[in-house]
Amino acid sequence: MSAKLTDAPAVDSRVLVVDDDPDLLRLLTIRLKAAGYEVAGASSGEQALALLPTFRPQAMITDLRMDGMDGMALFDTVNRRHPTLPVIILTAHGTIPEAVDATRRGVFGFLTKPFDARLLVEQIDAALRLRVSSEPDKADWRADILTRSGAMEEVLAQARRVAEGDASVYIHGESGTGKELLARAIHRAGRRARGIFLALNCAAIPENLLESELFGHVKGAFTGAVNNHKGMFIAANGGTLFLDEIGDMPLSFQAKLLRVLQEHQVRPVGSTQDIAVDVRIICASHRDLEIETRQRNFREDLYYRLCVVTLRLPSLAERPEDILLLADHFLITLAQRYGYDVLRFSPEARELLVQAPWPGNVRQLYNVVEQVVALSSGPVIPSSLVGRALRGEPQDIPSFDEARSDFERDYLVRLLRLTRGSVTHAARLAKRNRTEFYRLLHRHHLDPTQFKDEIANNIGLAP
């Protein structure tokens, strides 16, 4: 056989080969070394697991039928510990159901023996191309994004290219697809990586506070402005500002944002001086901004300023090969958080996960996995538990910081309603000095004057 089956493989192309047939193990090792790979051989699944921490392969090939731990059991164990490691299964007993089941469970490839050496090398090369791009030490910029999807890899390739410049980027995708993760990856891959990355959800900020939040304000600019506030443009100077749900930004404010983008200057509320800023803008929306522009819900001039490069994130339904990869990754992470040593999905549960439509995308998948981990009573998560989580559409569980922020805001509103906007009285009830109390009000964008006479003003604030 020729020593060169394909072009030279990538650097650090380490392959772990597992087979309990010593002759076949030796043959595979010789052929793959001749093709340019660094190869380690293991005669059992247990030996392969012992080699993983020291050899650190980029791909693994294993026989399906072996004494002791068979190939699929080995894959399940490896996949729990190293969910991004591609595994190729070899078997002389291959059947269509076995191949379908192996692929559904996340196996990268499935070949029958006697195998075609060139086809095997092609599969290894394909696995390595995906693996190298997701290795943390090879690609820190995208380390938080796990994928085996060709569609996602194409988006990431485009993101990597656009990251090198300063062009504004618009990320379009359904809710829960990971738009902020991609924005952070672009920031880390670019020349601004040492600068700050700030994110703002435009749909979550009331219109009357957007200007102060983005451009800042000076002390005394309005009631409650007890200190100067930089604003996100100034704070992110030299870095990246991510404007999420830009499609929900009010039309009346879009002209102000356009001016800042054109002139690269901001004027804090209450100030007479412009401040130069150097900020890269990445924006995102679940809305289609092109349609919003045609319908005159979004300014055309701002659209062209923001959407120099458009990246479309595929939904989870469009990348089904990632469902089990992400589910296993979330399972490992959440099992550690909940204090479980080992958790795994039953084969039936894995099938349910693959077949689910996932309208809430990756965010919904995470919530489903968290629910089944929290409710699991054994090391194997059954399909019944996954089915209930899918049918129940579990609510988002807020983070500790989000829950604390909601409590603080509700508590302050109740105090201000009780005291009809008297900061002195409210601060006394809260056992805080006036300065600290004003700071809390500013943090939650609360204006005490709005509570002076709630009934007369009919402002309708709910505690």
Secondary structure, DSSP 8 states (H G I E B T S, - for coil): --S-SSS---TT-EEEEE-S-HHHHHHHHHHHHHTT-EEEEESSHHHHHHHHHHH--SEEEEESS-SSS-HHHHHHHHHHH-TT--EEEEESS--HHHHHHHHHTT-SEEEESS--HHHHHHHHHHHHHHHHHH-TTT-GGGTT-----HHHHHHHHHHHHHHTS---EEEE--TTS-HHHHHHHHHHHSTTTTS-EEEEEGGGS-HHHHHHHHH-B-TTSSTT--S-B--HHHHTTTSEEEEETGGGS-HHHHHHHHHHHHHTEE--BT-S--EE---EEEEEESS-HHHHHHTTSS-HHHHHHH-SEEEE---GGG-GGGHHHHHHHHHHHHHHHHT-S--EE-HHHHHHHHH---TTHHHHHHHHHHHHHHH--SSEE-HHHHHHHHHH-------HHHHHHHHHHHHHHHHHHHTTT-HHHHHHHHT--HHHHHHHHHHTT--GGGGTTHHHHT-----
